[in-house]
Amino acid sequence: MFSWVKNIYKNIKDLNFSVDKYKSDSIIQSLPTVAYVNKAKKLINCQKYEEAENILNKALAISDQDDLIYKYLGKIYEQSAKFEQAAEYYNKSASLNPQDKEIWLRLGMCQLNCEKTDDALISFERANKVTPFNTDVQTGWGMGLMKQKKYALARDKFLSAIKISKYNFTAILLSAVMEIKLNDYESAEMKLKFLAKVAPNEGSLYEYANLKLLKSDYDEAIKYAKKVLEINNKMLPAYFVLGEIYSIKKNKENTENIFQKAIYNGLDDASLHFEWGRAYIRLFEFKKAKEQFLTALEQREAYLGPKIGLALVNAHEKDFTILDELKEKYGENVYIQEAIGLEKLDKGLTQDAIEMFKKALRIDPKQTYNYYNIAKAYKILNDSNKVREFYEKFVRENPDFLKGLIDYSKWLISISDYADAQRKLRRAEKLDSNNSEILNLLFFTSYTLVKNNICEYNIKEAISIAEKAQATEKFDYNNEKTELEQILKNIQGSN
């Protein structure tokens, strides 16, 4: 869970009642520990925790049955983020005075921070009995359920908290997060749009950016992710949102720049290199993706994400060693499915490979390289209609991917569809006007079409392509160019 959510555990506000006067805390006013506790409370308010602890320990020497001594010792440790010790003291206080209106909430929050979620839920349930209809208790209860991934139940608790207090922005935010988990994007959108106006902090803006990404509203996602970084340039997940969007948009420069910026801001981390590797996969830069995954594993050896990423990029190199370790347990992962498809293709199980590529696309339609994989598989099966269908899908999604256009053009030439090949090659030439392979293929298709339909303009155009190709110092069709020049000469001579 991201750090902004963790901070909620630490900073959730006290219940809406006063604990400033010892009279309201203690029924027995004659206890000699009163003076010690009152003095400790003042020191706690001044953040003089060590002095306050010393005084409370003196009070313990007088009486070990005063719930307030343990309560304020718990506060000292909670304020110092020592949640296990705080929970121990709060637990002792609660056992002495289970009707304290604050103690169960504080105990539950500390237990959440100690990853004792089951215990925390029991504490919140007790808190609800002591102080029913309390917005903070409902929020903490929801957070416990959220940690157990019981998203629907957690959302219900957050909604209860909002009904009690419409100003509980934490509950509004977390209910929106649960609705995103439950794919209720419209309800989440209403809440996050509201928070972006009235409480635009890094947490609410990040979740709004993430929701916009999930809804493929990329320009808005970029806008809100950038707002997050204006507030806090250490908010690593915002960099991930931007990196994902730029890579989906096939903007390699912006993708690399945003991850470099995160490193510049002191955020070099295994998760950053994992996300960077995933971005390179979207850009079909498999070697660079491999470098990032390896870096992530160097920084965190047991990190599963980059290991799964390596299984895919290695599969593109026909190395299926890592895949063999992972495919049984993580067969539903989209990278593993694509890698299994590549393995089956390598083994000649072409139809099985196609099914795996299609399955990967159903799980993540943005993994569009699978269209390319499917087209290559159908080429093996000599199913021209399917090859064309999936090449078309691929180039429609990735119009600037040069290798895809070239491969598609070569296949079109192989089936004598020179006109369509010429169209694809012209698109490729616009992306790389001095590419000798493209120019050679474009000349060949133009030459073939001219021979079938003699036209002076088309002959001149084909010759100009040949001359441009010759300038690249690699031209394979000198005889054909000479032939066209002679045809042109004959046409002009006859005129």
Backbone torsions as a table, in degrees:
resi	resn	phi	psi	omega
1	MET	NA	139.4	-174.1
2	PHE	-68.2	157.6	-172.4
3	SER	-60.9	-31.8	-179.1
4	TRP	-63.9	-31.8	177.1
5	VAL	-72.4	-41.0	178.9
6	LYS	-59.0	-37.5	-179.3
7	ASN	-61.7	-27.9	178.7
8	ILE	-62.9	-38.3	177.3
9	TYR	-57.1	-40.2	-175.2
10	LYS	-77.1	-34.1	-167.2
11	ASN	-108.0	3.0	-178.6
12	ILE	-57.3	132.5	-169.2
13	LYS	-69.8	158.4	178.4
14	ASP	-65.4	161.7	177.2
15	LEU	-63.4	160.5	-174.6
16	ASN	-83.3	61.7	170.8
17	PHE	-151.7	161.9	-173.8
18	SER	-88.8	135.3	171.5
19	VAL	-123.5	23.4	-176.1
20	ASP	-80.3	-26.7	-176.5
21	LYS	-106.8	126.9	-176.9
22	TYR	-61.8	-25.1	-179.7
23	LYS	-59.3	-36.8	-178.6
24	SER	-77.4	-14.4	-179.3
25	ASP	-93.6	-29.1	-171.5
26	SER	-124.7	130.4	177.0
27	ILE	-78.7	-36.5	-176.5
28	ILE	-92.5	106.3	-175.1
29	GLN	-85.2	-9.8	-173.3
30	SER	-89.4	-5.4	-178.3
31	LEU	-63.8	137.2	-179.7
32	PRO	-69.1	-10.9	178.9
33	THR	-77.5	-8.4	-176.2
34	VAL	-56.4	-49.5	-176.6
35	ALA	-62.8	-40.8	179.1
36	TYR	-62.7	-46.2	-178.0
37	VAL	-64.5	-43.3	179.7
38	ASN	-60.9	-42.4	179.7
39	LYS	-66.0	-40.8	179.4
40	ALA	-63.0	-39.8	179.9
41	LYS	-60.2	-41.9	179.0
42	LYS	-63.4	-40.9	178.9
43	LEU	-66.5	-37.8	177.3
44	ILE	-62.9	-42.0	178.5
45	ASN	-62.3	-27.7	177.9
46	CYS	-92.7	7.5	179.8
47	GLN	61.0	30.2	174.9
48	LYS	-98.0	74.2	-167.9
49	TYR	-71.5	-38.5	-177.8
50	GLU	-64.4	-44.4	178.9
51	GLU	-64.3	-41.5	179.7
52	ALA	-62.8	-40.3	179.9
53	GLU	-64.9	-40.8	178.9
54	ASN	-59.9	-42.9	-179.6
55	ILE	-66.2	-41.3	-179.9
56	LEU	-67.5	-32.0	176.1
57	ASN	-67.0	-34.3	174.4
58	LYS	-64.7	-39.1	177.3
59	ALA	-63.0	-37.8	178.6
60	LEU	-62.4	-31.5	179.1
61	ALA	-66.7	-25.5	178.1
62	ILE	-83.2	-44.7	-179.0
63	SER	-149.7	129.3	176.1
64	ASP	-102.9	17.3	-179.9
65	GLN	-118.6	16.9	178.9
66	ASP	-96.2	110.7	-176.0
67	ASP	-61.4	-29.4	-176.4
68	LEU	-71.4	-28.6	176.1
69	ILE	-61.8	-47.8	180.0
70	TYR	-66.5	-35.8	-179.2
71	LYS	-61.9	-45.2	-177.0
72	TYR	-79.1	-26.6	168.7
73	LEU	-62.2	-40.4	175.9
74	GLY	-60.5	-40.6	179.2
75	LYS	-62.6	-40.3	179.4
76	ILE	-59.3	-47.6	-177.2
77	TYR	-72.5	-33.4	176.1
78	GLU	-65.7	-43.4	179.0
79	GLN	-63.2	-27.8	179.4
80	SER	-91.2	8.4	179.0
81	ALA	61.7	26.7	174.0
82	LYS	-101.4	79.3	-165.2
83	PHE	-73.2	-31.6	-179.8
84	GLU	-65.4	-45.7	178.4
85	GLN	-65.3	-40.6	178.5
86	ALA	-59.3	-43.9	-179.1
87	ALA	-62.3	-37.6	178.9
88	GLU	-62.4	-45.4	179.9
89	TYR	-67.4	-42.8	179.1
90	TYR	-62.1	-36.8	-179.7
91	ASN	-64.7	-40.5	177.2
92	LYS	-64.9	-41.8	179.4
93	SER	-63.1	-42.8	-178.8
94	ALA	-65.5	-35.1	179.6
95	SER	-68.5	-30.2	178.2
96	LEU	-82.0	-33.1	-179.3
97	ASN	-141.4	78.7	-176.8
98	PRO	-68.3	-8.5	-179.9
99	GLN	-94.4	2.2	176.0
100	ASP	-58.3	128.9	-172.8
101	LYS	-75.8	-9.4	-178.1
102	GLU	-113.3	-27.2	-164.0
103	ILE	-62.5	-40.1	-176.7
104	TRP	-68.5	-34.4	176.6
105	LEU	-65.1	-47.6	-178.5
106	ARG	-64.1	-40.8	177.4
107	LEU	-61.2	-45.6	-179.6
108	GLY	-61.1	-41.9	-179.4
109	MET	-65.1	-40.3	177.8
110	CYS	-66.7	-39.1	177.8
111	GLN	-63.5	-36.0	175.1
112	LEU	-60.5	-42.6	-179.7
113	ASN	-69.1	-20.6	177.1
114	CYS	-92.6	7.4	-177.8
115	GLU	63.4	23.8	175.3
116	LYS	-98.4	68.6	-170.3
117	THR	-66.8	-41.0	179.9
118	ASP	-60.7	-43.8	178.5
119	ASP	-64.4	-38.9	-179.5
120	ALA	-61.6	-42.0	-179.6
121	LEU	-63.9	-36.2	176.2
122	ILE	-64.7	-41.0	179.8
123	SER	-64.2	-41.4	179.9
124	PHE	-67.2	-34.8	177.4
125	GLU	-65.1	-41.2	176.4
126	ARG	-64.7	-40.7	179.3
127	ALA	-61.0	-38.8	-179.0
128	ASN	-66.1	-31.9	177.9
129	LYS	-71.4	-37.9	-178.7
130	VAL	-76.0	-42.3	-179.5
131	THR	-129.5	77.0	179.3
132	PRO	-65.6	154.8	178.6
133	PHE	62.0	41.0	177.1
134	ASN	-107.5	123.2	-173.5
135	THR	-63.3	-35.7	-178.8
136	ASP	-72.3	-37.3	176.7
137	VAL	-62.4	-45.2	179.0
138	GLN	-62.5	-38.2	179.0
139	THR	-65.0	-48.4	178.8
140	GLY	-60.9	-41.3	178.2
141	TRP	-59.8	-44.4	177.7
142	GLY	-62.5	-37.6	179.7
143	MET	-65.5	-36.3	175.8
144	GLY	-63.9	-44.5	177.7
145	LEU	-65.5	-34.5	177.3
146	MET	-62.7	-41.1	179.1
147	LYS	-65.4	-27.0	176.4
148	GLN	-85.7	4.4	-179.6
149	LYS	62.7	27.5	173.7
150	LYS	-94.6	73.8	-166.4
151	TYR	-66.2	-39.0	-179.1
152	ALA	-66.1	-43.6	178.5
153	LEU	-65.9	-39.7	178.7
154	ALA	-62.3	-43.7	179.0
155	ARG	-59.2	-40.5	179.7
156	ASP	-60.5	-41.5	179.0
157	LYS	-65.6	-41.4	179.2
158	PHE	-65.1	-39.0	177.7
159	LEU	-65.6	-35.8	174.9
160	SER	-63.0	-41.0	178.9
161	ALA	-62.5	-38.3	-179.6
162	ILE	-69.0	-38.1	178.5
163	LYS	-61.9	-36.4	179.5
164	ILE	-71.6	-40.9	179.8
165	SER	-142.8	111.5	179.6
166	LYS	-71.0	-7.5	178.3
167	TYR	-97.9	8.3	177.2
168	ASN	-81.4	83.7	-175.1
169	PHE	-67.2	-28.9	176.8
170	THR	-61.8	-45.2	180.0
171	ALA	-66.5	-37.4	177.8
172	ILE	-61.9	-45.7	-179.6
173	LEU	-63.3	-48.6	-176.5
174	LEU	-68.8	-31.3	175.1
175	SER	-66.0	-37.0	176.1
176	ALA	-64.4	-40.7	177.9
177	VAL	-60.9	-41.8	178.5
178	MET	-65.1	-38.7	179.9
179	GLU	-66.5	-32.7	174.3
180	ILE	-64.8	-43.7	178.4
181	LYS	-60.7	-33.0	-177.9
182	LEU	-92.0	8.5	178.8
183	ASN	63.4	23.6	174.5
184	ASP	-95.1	72.4	-171.2
185	TYR	-67.5	-32.1	-176.4
186	GLU	-68.1	-43.8	177.6
187	SER	-64.5	-41.3	178.3
188	ALA	-62.8	-39.8	-179.5
189	GLU	-60.6	-43.6	-179.5
190	MET	-60.3	-44.2	-178.0
191	LYS	-69.7	-44.1	-177.0
192	LEU	-71.0	-33.3	175.1
193	LYS	-63.6	-41.2	176.9
194	PHE	-62.3	-47.3	-179.2
195	LEU	-65.3	-34.3	178.7
196	ALA	-62.8	-24.5	179.1
197	LYS	-90.1	-44.2	-171.7
198	VAL	-99.1	-23.8	-179.1
199	ALA	-143.0	64.2	-174.6
200	PRO	-78.2	72.4	175.8
201	ASN	-97.6	178.1	-174.6
202	GLU	-62.5	-34.1	-179.3
203	GLY	-69.0	-49.3	-177.7
204	SER	-67.8	-38.6	-179.9
205	LEU	-69.8	-37.1	177.5
206	TYR	-62.6	-46.8	-178.9
207	GLU	-63.4	-34.2	177.3
208	TYR	-67.5	-42.4	176.9
209	ALA	-61.0	-42.6	-179.6
210	ASN	-65.0	-39.7	177.2
211	LEU	-63.2	-42.4	178.3
212	LYS	-62.2	-36.5	175.3
213	LEU	-63.1	-46.4	-179.8
214	LEU	-61.6	-31.7	179.5
215	LYS	-89.1	6.9	179.6
216	SER	61.1	24.9	173.6
217	ASP	-92.7	75.7	-165.5
218	TYR	-67.9	-39.3	-179.0
219	ASP	-63.0	-41.8	178.0
220	GLU	-68.3	-37.7	178.3
221	ALA	-61.9	-42.3	177.9
222	ILE	-62.1	-43.1	-178.3
223	LYS	-59.3	-47.4	-175.9
224	TYR	-75.8	-32.9	176.5
225	ALA	-64.5	-38.6	177.4
226	LYS	-66.8	-34.8	176.8
227	LYS	-64.1	-37.5	177.2
228	VAL	-58.7	-46.6	-176.7
229	LEU	-70.1	-25.0	173.6
230	GLU	-66.9	-34.8	178.3
231	ILE	-77.9	-43.2	-175.2
232	ASN	-148.7	102.1	-177.6
233	ASN	-77.5	5.6	175.1
234	LYS	-100.2	6.3	-177.1
235	MET	-81.4	87.4	-172.5
236	LEU	-57.2	-42.2	-179.4
237	PRO	-57.9	-28.1	178.2
238	ALA	-66.4	-35.5	175.4
239	TYR	-64.0	-37.3	-179.6
240	PHE	-64.9	-41.0	177.9
241	VAL	-59.2	-47.9	-178.8
242	LEU	-65.1	-42.1	179.2
243	GLY	-62.1	-39.4	179.0
244	GLU	-66.2	-44.3	-178.3
245	ILE	-65.1	-46.4	-179.3
246	TYR	-61.3	-36.7	179.5
247	SER	-73.5	-35.0	174.1
248	ILE	-61.8	-38.4	179.1
249	LYS	-78.0	-0.3	179.8
250	LYS	62.5	32.7	176.8
251	ASN	-98.3	90.1	-174.3
252	LYS	-64.1	-41.1	-177.3
253	GLU	-62.1	-49.3	179.9
254	ASN	-65.0	-36.4	178.5
255	THR	-60.3	-50.7	-178.7
256	GLU	-65.8	-38.4	-178.1
257	ASN	-63.9	-39.9	-175.8
258	ILE	-69.6	-36.9	177.8
259	PHE	-72.4	-35.9	175.9
260	GLN	-63.7	-37.0	179.1
261	LYS	-64.5	-39.7	177.8
262	ALA	-61.5	-42.6	178.1
263	ILE	-64.5	-42.1	178.7
264	TYR	-59.0	-34.1	-179.5
265	ASN	-87.6	16.4	173.3
266	GLY	82.1	25.7	-174.7
267	LEU	-112.0	26.8	177.8
268	ASP	-64.6	116.6	-171.4
269	ASP	-153.7	155.3	-179.9
270	ALA	-59.3	-38.6	-179.6
271	SER	-66.0	-33.0	176.8
272	LEU	-63.3	-45.1	-178.7
273	HIS	-69.4	-31.2	175.0
274	PHE	-64.4	-48.4	179.3
275	GLU	-64.3	-35.1	177.7
276	TRP	-65.2	-41.6	176.6
277	GLY	-61.8	-41.4	177.6
278	ARG	-62.9	-38.5	178.6
279	ALA	-63.0	-41.2	178.6
280	TYR	-64.7	-33.4	176.3
281	ILE	-62.8	-41.1	177.9
282	ARG	-64.1	-27.6	178.4
283	LEU	-89.0	1.6	-179.0
284	PHE	62.4	28.6	176.3
285	GLU	-100.2	76.5	-169.8
286	PHE	-70.5	-34.1	178.2
287	LYS	-66.7	-41.4	178.4
288	LYS	-69.4	-34.9	175.6
289	ALA	-61.1	-42.0	179.6
290	LYS	-60.5	-41.6	178.6
291	GLU	-59.7	-43.1	-179.0
292	GLN	-68.3	-40.2	179.1
293	PHE	-64.8	-40.2	178.5
294	LEU	-65.3	-39.5	177.0
295	THR	-62.8	-42.4	178.7
296	ALA	-60.1	-41.4	-178.8
297	LEU	-72.4	-29.3	174.0
298	GLU	-64.0	-37.3	-178.8
299	GLN	-80.6	-29.6	-179.5
300	ARG	-145.9	94.4	-169.6
301	GLU	-59.8	-35.6	-175.0
302	ALA	-90.4	12.1	-175.5
303	TYR	-73.8	115.2	-174.4
304	LEU	-71.5	-40.9	-174.5
305	GLY	-50.8	-56.5	-179.5
306	PRO	-65.8	-26.3	176.8
307	LYS	-66.7	-40.1	175.4
308	ILE	-65.5	-39.9	176.1
309	GLY	-59.5	-41.6	178.2
310	LEU	-63.2	-36.6	178.2
311	ALA	-57.4	-37.9	-179.9
312	LEU	-74.1	-50.8	-176.1
313	VAL	-65.7	-33.4	175.9
314	ASN	-68.0	-34.0	177.9
315	ALA	-62.4	-33.8	175.4
316	HIS	-65.4	-19.9	176.7
317	GLU	-100.4	12.4	179.8
318	LYS	64.1	29.4	174.6
319	ASP	-111.3	110.6	-173.3
320	PHE	-110.2	18.4	-176.0
321	THR	-61.5	-52.4	-178.7
322	ILE	-66.0	-36.2	179.5
323	LEU	-58.2	-40.4	-179.3
324	ASP	-60.0	-32.3	-179.8
325	GLU	-73.8	-29.7	-166.9
326	LEU	-107.2	-22.9	-165.9
327	LYS	-66.6	-30.0	-178.5
328	GLU	-70.8	-42.2	-174.9
329	LYS	-84.0	-30.6	-173.4
330	TYR	-120.5	36.9	-176.2
331	GLY	-65.0	-15.9	179.4
332	GLU	-91.0	-3.6	177.4
333	ASN	-74.5	136.4	-174.3
334	VAL	-63.7	-35.6	177.6
335	TYR	-66.6	-41.3	-179.8
336	ILE	-66.0	-38.5	178.8
337	GLN	-63.9	-43.4	177.7
338	GLU	-63.4	-41.3	179.7
339	ALA	-64.0	-40.4	176.7
340	ILE	-62.2	-40.5	176.7
341	GLY	-58.9	-42.9	179.2
342	LEU	-65.7	-37.1	178.0
343	GLU	-65.6	-44.1	179.6
344	LYS	-64.5	-38.3	177.4
345	LEU	-61.8	-41.3	179.6
346	ASP	-65.4	-30.3	-179.4
347	LYS	-87.6	0.2	179.9
348	GLY	85.0	8.8	178.2
349	LEU	-91.2	70.0	-167.4
350	THR	-65.5	-45.2	-179.0
351	GLN	-65.0	-39.0	176.4
352	ASP	-63.7	-38.7	178.3
353	ALA	-61.7	-44.4	179.6
354	ILE	-59.0	-42.9	179.8
355	GLU	-62.5	-37.8	178.9
356	MET	-68.5	-41.2	178.9
357	PHE	-63.5	-41.0	179.2
358	LYS	-66.5	-37.6	178.3
359	LYS	-63.6	-42.6	178.2
360	ALA	-60.4	-39.7	179.1
361	LEU	-67.8	-34.0	177.8
362	ARG	-66.2	-36.0	179.8
363	ILE	-74.2	-41.7	180.0
364	ASP	-141.1	95.5	-179.2
365	PRO	-62.1	-15.8	179.5
366	LYS	-77.6	-12.3	177.4
367	GLN	-81.6	66.4	-168.6
368	THR	-73.3	-11.0	176.8
369	TYR	-61.3	-20.9	178.7
370	ASN	-66.5	-26.7	172.3
371	TYR	-60.4	-41.4	178.9
372	TYR	-64.1	-44.9	178.5
373	ASN	-60.7	-41.4	-179.0
374	ILE	-66.9	-41.6	178.1
375	ALA	-59.0	-43.9	179.8
376	LYS	-64.7	-35.8	179.0
377	ALA	-67.5	-42.6	179.1
378	TYR	-67.6	-25.2	173.8
379	LYS	-62.7	-38.9	178.2
380	ILE	-63.8	-35.7	-179.5
381	LEU	-84.7	-1.1	-179.6
382	ASN	57.4	36.2	177.4
383	ASP	-99.6	88.4	-172.4
384	SER	-61.0	-38.7	-179.2
385	ASN	-62.1	-43.2	-179.7
386	LYS	-71.0	-37.9	177.1
387	VAL	-58.0	-49.3	-179.1
388	ARG	-62.0	-43.4	-178.8
389	GLU	-57.1	-47.1	-173.9
390	PHE	-82.7	-28.3	170.6
391	TYR	-63.4	-41.4	179.7
392	GLU	-62.5	-43.1	177.8
393	LYS	-61.6	-40.1	-177.7
394	PHE	-66.7	-49.0	-176.5
395	VAL	-72.1	-24.9	175.1
396	ARG	-67.1	-40.2	179.0
397	GLU	-78.3	-26.4	-175.4
398	ASN	-132.7	66.3	-173.1
399	PRO	-67.0	-16.4	-177.5
400	ASP	-105.3	9.3	179.5
401	PHE	-86.6	104.0	-169.7
402	LEU	-61.3	-45.3	-177.2
403	LYS	-60.0	-38.5	179.2
404	GLY	-64.4	-43.1	178.3
405	LEU	-64.1	-40.3	-179.7
406	ILE	-66.4	-46.1	-179.9
407	ASP	-62.9	-41.3	178.1
408	TYR	-62.3	-43.0	-179.6
409	SER	-63.1	-41.7	179.1
410	LYS	-61.7	-40.7	178.9
411	TRP	-66.6	-40.5	177.8
412	LEU	-61.8	-38.2	176.1
413	ILE	-64.1	-39.4	-177.4
414	SER	-64.4	-25.3	178.0
415	ILE	-103.8	14.1	175.0
416	SER	66.6	25.2	173.8
417	ASP	-93.6	72.9	-172.4
418	TYR	-70.0	-31.8	-177.6
419	ALA	-65.7	-46.6	179.8
420	ASP	-69.1	-37.3	177.0
421	ALA	-60.3	-41.0	179.0
422	GLN	-62.1	-40.9	179.1
423	ARG	-62.8	-43.9	-179.8
424	LYS	-66.3	-38.0	-178.5
425	LEU	-70.3	-31.1	175.8
426	ARG	-66.3	-38.7	175.5
427	ARG	-63.1	-40.7	179.3
428	ALA	-64.9	-38.9	-179.2
429	GLU	-63.1	-34.8	177.9
430	LYS	-64.5	-29.4	178.9
431	LEU	-80.1	-31.4	-179.0
432	ASP	-149.0	89.4	-169.5
433	SER	-71.7	-15.8	-178.2
434	ASN	-114.5	23.3	179.8
435	ASN	-80.8	117.0	-173.8
436	SER	-65.5	-36.1	179.4
437	GLU	-63.7	-44.7	179.3
438	ILE	-63.5	-44.9	-177.7
439	LEU	-65.2	-39.2	177.1
440	ASN	-63.4	-45.5	179.6
441	LEU	-66.4	-38.5	179.7
442	LEU	-66.4	-39.2	176.9
443	PHE	-64.1	-44.6	-177.3
444	PHE	-60.3	-44.5	179.0
445	THR	-65.6	-40.6	179.6
446	SER	-65.0	-43.1	178.1
447	TYR	-58.7	-45.6	-178.0
448	THR	-64.8	-42.8	179.5
449	LEU	-67.0	-37.2	178.7
450	VAL	-65.2	-42.3	-178.8
451	LYS	-62.2	-30.0	179.6
452	ASN	-84.8	-16.3	-178.5
453	ASN	-151.6	86.0	-174.9
454	ILE	-63.0	126.7	-179.9
455	CYS	-153.0	127.8	-175.0
456	GLU	-57.4	-44.1	-177.5
457	TYR	-62.2	-44.8	-177.3
458	ASN	-67.8	-34.1	177.0
459	ILE	-64.2	-45.3	179.3
460	LYS	-61.0	-40.6	-179.3
461	GLU	-65.3	-42.2	179.4
462	ALA	-63.6	-41.0	179.1
463	ILE	-64.2	-38.3	179.6
464	SER	-66.1	-34.5	176.2
465	ILE	-65.9	-41.3	178.7
466	ALA	-61.3	-42.7	-179.8
467	GLU	-64.6	-37.8	177.7
468	LYS	-66.9	-38.9	178.5
469	ALA	-66.4	-39.7	178.5
470	GLN	-60.3	-31.8	179.9
471	ALA	-67.5	-19.1	178.1
472	THR	-85.0	-0.4	177.8
473	GLU	68.5	18.6	173.6
474	LYS	-146.3	98.7	-179.5
475	PHE	-134.8	127.5	-171.1
476	ASP	-102.6	3.3	-170.4
477	TYR	-130.2	49.0	-179.3
478	ASN	-64.2	-40.6	-179.4
479	ASN	-63.7	-41.0	179.8
480	GLU	-66.8	-38.0	177.8
481	LYS	-64.2	-44.2	178.6
482	THR	-60.9	-39.2	179.3
483	GLU	-62.0	-44.1	179.8
484	LEU	-66.3	-38.2	178.7
485	GLU	-62.5	-37.7	178.8
486	GLN	-69.6	-39.2	177.5
487	ILE	-62.5	-43.6	179.6
488	LEU	-62.8	-41.6	179.7
489	LYS	-62.5	-40.9	-179.9
490	ASN	-66.3	-39.4	178.8
491	ILE	-63.3	-47.5	-177.8
492	GLN	-66.6	-33.9	178.9
493	GLY	-69.3	-34.6	-179.1
494	SER	-72.5	-20.8	178.3
495	ASN	-81.6	NA	NA
